[in-house]
């Protein structure tokens, strides 16, 4: 105050801090404008990407004439697209199956130039089915293990360094790159996990005889949807555990104390007075987990996914004729889960990065990305809707 008065005398009624206040407000306004500009720039980039995918994907998924939806795109699996020109100058564009039929029906047609575009014809039915199957297996395993772990950590485990180290390990696991989980799934689920078999494979690490012609063989499940689903489940376990534990922590302790005071057991208290009220948060975690695993490429690329598969998983299951119904059902279930599948993320990666690009590959690229984007956004919106709906019903 003395220095200010020495440099410039303060008049009566004048605010000695007025100059500094103006500078601070100007700096605050500048920072606010910069942060706002950065935010709107990110939003503009996001909207541009969404708009680009939407405008280029809608013509592939929808048509201008009835029935207005390109059902062929949703009911056929990916095929090679053939483009060719006949001697008469006519240009054709056909899926490989149609092209083969065309050549059989028109043996006299002389084709002067033809080009093939892998995975650019047909539709996305196979990848959609594979993604759904992998997601179902993943969520079933992850929810069961994740919910059980969250209940134990929050309701049964005592506080201490050991429990704190477990929680820290779970948090660190959430930051591991997805490709590391893919390599782990390849090593453990595909090549190492023990199975009971009558004939060990050559890749078996160790085969222990059990008698009766059976072996306990460390040979893994191979590349199949079961290995892919379990790998994805391990990958999202940290997120599911953390979300379920936070939902349990949000329930007031009074609920537990009142239930125990009425004579309920520990498990009765958890199942009747805690879990119903924590259900909305757990539901949100599970649906958001679906949106994450549905978009993963690296884990399924190592453990489950194929770029091309002629048959759907249930169409390629071998069964032994003559056995009873129970044996056939068990054999069919084992064979079904042992199938490799196509998947939307890997299909998009294949058509966008692993094949030569041309004007004929772009419709499949943008159509697949558009459908996948709509599915992910639908699941995200569904999680928000269900969370709000169930929280309105449960009040305390």
C-alpha positions in Angstrom: 0.0 0.0 0.0 2.9 2.3 0.8 4.6 1.5 -2.6 1.3 2.2 -4.5 0.9 5.5 -2.7 4.6 6.4 -3.4 4.3 5.8 -7.1 0.9 7.3 -7.6 -1.1 9.0 -4.8 -4.5 7.4 -4.2 -7.3 9.9 -4.2 -10.1 9.9 -1.7 -12.8 7.4 -2.7 -10.6 5.7 -5.4 -10.1 1.9 -5.3 -6.4 1.2 -5.0 -6.9 -2.3 -6.6 -9.0 -1.1 -9.6 -6.1 -1.5 -12.1 -5.3 -5.0 -10.9 -9.0 -6.0 -11.0 -9.3 -4.9 -14.6 -6.1 -6.9 -15.6 -7.4 -10.0 -13.8 -10.8 -9.8 -15.4 -9.1 -9.4 -18.8 -6.9 -12.4 -18.2 -9.8 -14.4 -17.0 -11.8 -13.5 -20.1 -8.9 -14.5 -22.3 -8.5 -17.9 -20.6 -12.3 -18.5 -20.8 -12.3 -17.7 -24.5 -9.3 -20.0 -25.1 -10.9 -22.9 -23.2 -14.2 -22.4 -25.0 -12.5 -22.3 -28.4 -10.7 -25.6 -27.6 -14.0 -27.2 -26.5 -15.9 -26.1 -29.5 -13.0 -27.1 -31.8 -13.2 -30.6 -30.4 -17.0 -30.6 -30.8 -16.7 -29.4 -34.4 -14.2 -32.2 -35.2 -16.5 -34.8 -33.7 -19.5 -33.5 -35.5 -17.6 -33.4 -38.8 -16.6 -37.1 -38.3 -20.2 -38.1 -37.4 -21.6 -36.1 -40.3 -19.1 -37.5 -42.8 -19.9 -41.1 -41.7 -23.6 -40.4 -41.7 -23.8 -38.8 -45.1 -21.7 -41.5 -46.8 -23.2 -44.4 -44.9 -26.9 -43.6 -45.2 -27.0 -44.2 -49.0 -25.6 -47.7 -48.4 -28.1 -48.6 -45.6 -31.2 -46.9 -47.0 -32.7 -46.8 -50.5 -34.8 -44.2 -52.2 -37.6 -46.6 -53.2 -39.7 -49.0 -51.1 -38.9 -50.8 -48.7 -36.4 -47.9 -48.2 -34.0 -50.2 -46.2 -31.3 -52.2 -47.8 -32.1 -55.5 -46.2 -29.6 -57.3 -48.4 -26.9 -55.3 -46.5 -28.1 -56.7 -43.2 -28.9 -60.3 -44.3 -25.8 -61.3 -46.3 -22.3 -62.0 -45.2 -19.3 -60.2 -46.8 -18.3 -61.4 -50.2 -15.8 -60.5 -52.9 -17.2 -57.8 -55.2 -16.6 -58.4 -58.9 -16.6 -55.7 -61.5 -16.2 -56.6 -65.2 -16.8 -55.4 -68.7 -18.1 -57.5 -71.6 -17.1 -57.4 -75.2 -20.2 -55.4 -76.0 -19.1 -52.6 -73.7 -21.5 -53.3 -70.8 -20.2 -52.9 -67.3 -21.4 -55.1 -64.4 -21.0 -55.1 -60.7 -21.9 -58.3 -58.8 -21.1 -60.3 -55.7 -18.9 -63.3 -56.3 -21.8 -65.8 -55.9 -23.9 -63.8 -58.5 -20.9 -63.5 -60.8 -20.3 -67.3 -60.7 -24.0 -67.9 -61.5 -23.8 -65.3 -64.3 -20.9 -67.1 -65.9 -22.7 -70.5 -65.7 -25.9 -69.0 -67.2 -24.1 -67.0 -69.9 -21.2 -69.1 -71.2 -21.2 -67.3 -74.5 -20.5 -63.8 -72.9 -17.0 -62.7 -73.5 -15.5 -60.9 -70.5 -12.7 -58.6 -71.6 -11.8 -57.0 -68.3 -12.6 -58.0 -64.7 -11.5 -56.8 -61.2 -12.1 -58.3 -57.8 -12.5 -56.3 -54.5 -12.2 -58.5 -51.5 -14.9 -58.2 -48.7 -16.5 -55.3 -50.5 -19.7 -57.1 -51.6 -22.6 -58.8 -49.8 -23.5 -57.4 -46.4 -22.6 -57.4 -42.7 -24.8 -60.2 -41.3 -21.9 -62.4 -40.3 -19.9 -59.7 -38.5 -23.1 -58.6 -36.7 -23.8 -62.1 -35.5 -20.2 -62.7 -34.4 -20.1 -59.4 -32.5 -23.4 -60.2 -30.7 -22.1 -63.7 -29.7 -18.8 -62.4 -28.4 -20.5 -59.6 -26.4 -23.0 -62.1 -24.8 -20.2 -64.4 -23.7 -18.1 -61.4 -22.4 -20.9 -59.7 -20.5 -22.1 -63.0 -18.9 -18.6 -63.8 -17.6 -17.7 -60.2 -16.7 -20.9 -59.4 -14.8 -20.8 -62.6 -12.8 -17.1 -62.3 -11.8 -17.2 -58.5 -11.5 -20.3 -58.4 -9.4 -19.0 -61.1 -7.1 -15.7 -59.3 -6.7 -17.3 -56.0 -6.0 -19.6 -57.5 -3.3 -16.7 -59.1 -1.6 -14.5 -56.0 -1.7 -17.2 -53.7 -0.4 -19.3 -55.9 1.9 -17.0 -58.7 3.2 -13.4 -57.7 2.9 -11.7 -56.0 5.9 -9.7 -52.8 5.4 -5.9 -53.2 5.2 -2.9 -53.0 3.0 -3.6 -56.3 1.3 -7.1 -55.1 0.1 -5.7 -51.7 -0.8 -3.1 -53.5 -3.0 -5.8 -55.5 -4.7 -7.8 -52.4 -5.5 -4.6 -50.7 -6.8 -4.0 -53.7 -9.0 -7.5 -53.5 -10.4 -7.1 -49.8 -11.2 -3.7 -50.5 -12.9 -5.3 -53.3 -14.9 -7.8 -50.8 -16.3 -4.9 -48.9 -18.0 -3.3 -51.9 -19.8 -3.6 -51.6 -23.6 -6.1 -53.8 -25.3 -3.4 -55.5 -27.5 -1.8 -56.8 -24.3 -5.1 -58.4 -23.3 -5.2 -59.9 -26.8 -1.7 -61.5 -26.4 -2.7 -62.7 -22.9 -5.9 -64.3 -24.3 -3.9 -66.0 -27.1 -1.4 -67.4 -24.7 -3.8 -68.5 -21.9 -7.2 -69.2 -23.4 -6.1 -70.3 -26.9 -2.9 -72.2 -26.1 -2.7 -73.1 -22.4 -5.9 -73.5 -20.5 -6.5 -77.2 -19.6 -9.3 -79.2 -21.2 -10.5 -82.8 -21.0 -10.1 -84.6 -24.3 -9.8 -88.0 -25.7 -6.9 -87.1 -28.0 -4.5 -84.3 -27.1 -3.4 -82.0 -29.9 0.2 -81.5 -31.0 0.3 -78.1 -29.3 -0.5 -79.6 -25.9 1.9 -78.4 -23.3 1.2 -81.3 -20.9 -1.3 -84.2 -21.1 -2.2 -86.0 -17.9 -4.0 -89.4 -18.4 -7.3 -89.7 -16.5 -8.1 -93.3 -17.4 -10.8 -94.5 -19.8 -8.9 -92.9 -22.8 -9.3 -89.4 -21.5 -6.6 -86.8 -20.9 -6.3 -83.6 -18.9 -4.5 -81.6 -21.6 -3.0 -78.1 -21.4 -3.7 -77.2 -25.0 -6.2 -74.3 -24.8 -9.5 -73.8 -26.6 -7.9 -72.7 -29.9 -9.1 -69.6 -31.8 -12.8 -69.5 -31.1 -15.6 -67.3 -29.8 -15.2 -68.8 -26.3 -11.6 -67.6 -26.1 -12.5 -64.2 -27.5 -15.4 -63.8 -25.1 -13.3 -64.6 -22.1 -10.5 -62.4 -23.2 -12.9 -59.4 -23.6 -14.4 -60.3 -20.2 -10.9 -60.1 -18.6 -10.3 -56.7 -20.3 -13.5 -55.0 -19.0 -13.4 -56.6 -15.5 -11.6 -53.6 -13.9 -14.3 -51.2 -15.2 -17.2 -53.5 -14.1 -15.7 -54.1 -10.7 -15.0 -50.4 -10.1 -18.5 -49.3 -11.3 -20.3 -52.0 -9.2 -18.3 -51.2 -6.1 -19.0 -47.5 -6.4 -22.7 -48.3 -6.8 -22.6 -50.4 -3.6 -20.8 -47.7 -1.7 -23.5 -45.2 -2.7 -26.1 -47.1 -0.7 -26.4 -45.6 2.9 -25.1 -47.7 5.7 -28.5 -47.3 7.5 -30.0 -49.7 5.1 -27.6 -52.4 6.1 -27.8 -51.6 9.8 -31.6 -51.6 9.8 -31.7 -55.0 8.0 -29.2 -56.5 10.4 -31.1 -55.1 13.4 -34.2 -56.9 12.2 -32.4 -60.2 12.3 -31.4 -60.7 8.7 -28.2 -62.4 7.8 -25.3 -60.8 6.0 -26.3 -62.2 2.6 -30.0 -61.4 3.1 -29.1 -57.8 3.8 -27.0 -57.6 0.7 -29.5 -59.3 -1.6 -32.6 -57.5 -0.2 -31.5 -54.2 1.1 -28.4 -53.3 -1.0 -28.4 -54.9 -4.5 -31.8 -53.7 -5.6 -30.9 -50.1 -4.9 -27.4 -50.5 -6.5 -28.9 -52.1 -9.6 -29.2 -48.9 -11.7 -25.5 -48.1 -11.5 -24.6 -51.7 -12.2 -26.9 -51.8 -15.2 -25.2 -48.7 -16.6 -21.8 -50.2 -16.1 -22.8 -53.4 -17.9 -24.3 -51.6 -20.9 -21.3 -49.2 -21.1 -19.1 -52.4 -20.9 -21.0 -53.7 -24.0 -20.3 -50.6 -26.0 -16.6 -50.9 -25.1 -16.1 -54.6 -25.9 -18.2 -54.3 -29.1 -15.6 -51.9 -30.5 -12.4 -53.8 -29.6 -10.3 -55.1 -32.4 -6.9 -56.3 -31.0 -8.2 -58.9 -28.5 -10.6 -60.6 -30.9 -8.0 -60.4 -33.8 -5.7 -62.7 -31.8 -8.4 -65.0 -30.2 -11.6 -65.3 -32.2 -12.1 -63.2 -35.4 -11.7 -64.2 -39.0 -11.8 -61.8 -42.0 -13.9 -64.2 -44.0 -16.1 -67.2 -43.0 -18.5 -68.8 -45.4 -20.9 -70.3 -42.8 -22.5 -68.9 -39.7 -21.4 -70.4 -36.4 -24.4 -72.7 -36.0 -24.1 -73.9 -39.6 -20.7 -75.4 -39.2 -21.0 -77.5 -36.1 -20.0 -81.2 -36.5 -22.1 -83.8 -34.7 -21.8 -87.6 -34.4 -24.8 -89.4 -35.8 -26.4 -92.2 -33.8 -25.7 -90.8 -30.3 -28.5 -89.9 -27.9 -30.1 -86.4 -27.6 -28.1 -85.4 -24.5 -24.8 -86.4 -26.0 -25.6 -84.6 -29.3 -26.7 -81.5 -27.4 -23.5 -81.4 -25.4 -21.4 -82.1 -28.5 -23.3 -79.4 -30.5 -22.8 -76.8 -27.7 -19.1 -77.6 -27.4 -18.7 -77.4 -31.2 -20.7 -74.2 -31.4 -18.5 -72.4 -28.8 -15.4 -73.7 -30.6 -16.2 -71.8 -33.8 -14.3 -68.8 -35.0 -16.5 -65.8 -36.0 -16.5 -62.6 -37.9 -16.8 -59.4 -36.0 -17.7 -55.8 -36.9 -14.5 -54.1 -35.6 -12.2 -56.6 -37.4 -14.3 -56.4 -40.5 -14.1 -52.6 -40.6 -10.3 -52.9 -40.0 -10.0 -55.3 -42.9 -12.0 -53.3 -45.5 -10.3 -50.1 -44.4 -6.7 -51.1 -44.0 -5.9 -54.5 -45.3 -7.3 -54.4 -48.9 -6.5 -52.1 -51.8 -8.8 -49.0 -51.7 -11.0 -48.0 -54.5 -14.4 -46.4 -55.2 -15.9 -49.9 -54.9 -14.6 -50.5 -51.3 -15.9 -47.3 -49.8 -19.7 -48.2 -49.7 -18.8 -51.3 -47.5 -16.5 -49.2 -45.3 -18.9 -46.3 -44.6 -22.0 -48.6 -44.4 -20.3 -50.8 -41.8 -19.0 -47.9 -39.8 -22.4 -46.1 -39.9 -24.3 -49.2 -38.6 -21.7 -49.8 -35.9 -21.7 -46.2 -34.8 -25.5 -46.2 -34.5 -25.4 -49.5 -32.5 -22.9 -48.0 -30.0 -24.8 -44.8 -29.7 -28.0 -46.7 -29.1 -26.5 -48.7 -26.3 -25.1 -45.6 -24.7 -28.5 -43.9 -24.9 -30.1 -47.0 -23.5 -27.8 -47.0 -20.5 -28.7 -43.4 -19.7 -32.5 -44.1 -20.2 -32.5 -47.2 -18.0 -30.4 -45.5 -15.3 -32.8 -42.6 -15.1 -35.9 -44.8 -15.1 -34.8 -47.2 -12.4 -33.5 -44.3 -10.2 -36.9 -42.7 -10.3 -38.5 -45.9 -9.0 -36.0 -46.4 -6.2 -36.0 -43.5 -3.7 -34.7 -43.3 -0.2 
